[in-house]
Amino acid sequence: MPPPSTPSRAPGTWDVIVVGAGPAGATAARVAAENGCATLLLERATIPRYKTCGGGLIGASLAALPPGLPLKVYDTAGHFTFAHNGHKERTLACSTPTCALVYRSELDAALTEAAAAAGAQVRDGTALTTLEHQDDTVTVRTNRGDTLRARAVVGADGSAGRVARYVGVRCAQVDLALEVEVPVDERTAGRWRGRVLMEWGPLPGSFGWVFPKGEVCTAGVVAARGNPVALRAYKEDFLRRHGLLGPRPLHDTGHLTRCRRRDSPLARGRVLVAGDAAALVDHWSREGISYALRSGDIAGHAAARLVTAADETTARAVAGQYERHIDSVLGAEMNASRSLMNLFTRNPGLAHAALTRVPPAWHQLDAYIAGRTSVARIMATPVGRATAMLAARLPGR
């Protein structure tokens, strides 16, 4: 039964509809259901489904997972190897091995099951086709011919999804990532076990990564969209140098990552966006899972408040509070990561030298990976501010 403060619903009307069952959407659906809302979670694919993603869960992601979530961790990174254009390789030990390496298909499925256990109804294989406001509800239509209504909608259907376009999300940075999942033999698996590789690449703002997952390594490269031929060449060279080019990949995919502009909207009426749909991604590392989990939690609580909004003035106030909450927490993180990205793009050699040769720099990154600090706090330290000022004065690359 809905809480006493929740208005009665007309037949066919939900309290909350969430679009997209990734980390942001499944979390928003679970939180809304836990707050007594009649919640429907729509997912266009059939769960579990493959998702291009490195699958690294840093401390902030692990802290945002629901307690007791059944999730298989295939490896935990205790060492990080850094390189610059394939040279100057250096391996550093984590003070507290934290970064858990998982498959996104399994993470998303576990989070969706948690939403269902909280009371949300899940409909996979169901894609959103249109949505529009009608008085104090939002009408949602699907590819199955359903016409559904809700007092609040949370869009978590990706950066190119319909809800993001409806809200009018704008991006400051768009990157192309190319990724493979490669089966490896025992010798190769042993060489990578417990160790993640991050290599700063030859293209502006680019890097390559290797994430070990037992009998499989997830590897890829990322750079600003606009030069796919050069990025594919870098990917080929990167995989060859690390012994991952020969095996036939289980998956060989690409996707765009989008980072939000500071003034981009996060809501329109009773429709909120979270996670990738809101373009909430770290500018430098392109890490998005922690942003998705945290924004999904905030969106789920905001959606529950929208359900009880007696009029549209109150609804606008709730949506405004949601935007300010995201800006104050995740927006601050993105602003700091944008500054770090500018430093890295301008002079990756300096960034690499500082990280691998100046112990306090690695200690700060290690603390970030473990969830003991944030990019915003790192960039606010005297060392962070001084490094950013120095990089701004140096010639690029």
Secondary structure, 3 states (H helix, E strand, C coil): CCCCCCCCCCCCEEEEEEECCCHHHHHHHHHHHHCCCCEEEEECCCCCCCCCCCCEECHHHHHHCCCCCCCCCCEECCEEEEEECCEEEEEEECCCCCCEECCHHHHHHHHHHHHHHCCCEEEECCCEEEEEEECCEEEEEECCCCEEEEEEEEECCCCCCHHHHHHCCCEEEEEEEEEEEEECCHHHHHHHCCEEEEEECCCCCCEEEEEEECCEEEEEEEEECCCHHHHHHHHHHHHHHCCCCCCCCCEEEEEEEEEECCCCCCEECCEEECHHHHCCCCCCCCCCHHHHHHHHHHHHHHHHHHHCCCCHHHHHHHHHHHHHHHHHHHHHHHHHHHHHHHHHHHCHHHHHHHHHHCHHHHHHHHHHHHCCCCHHHHHHCHHHHHHHHHHHHCCCC
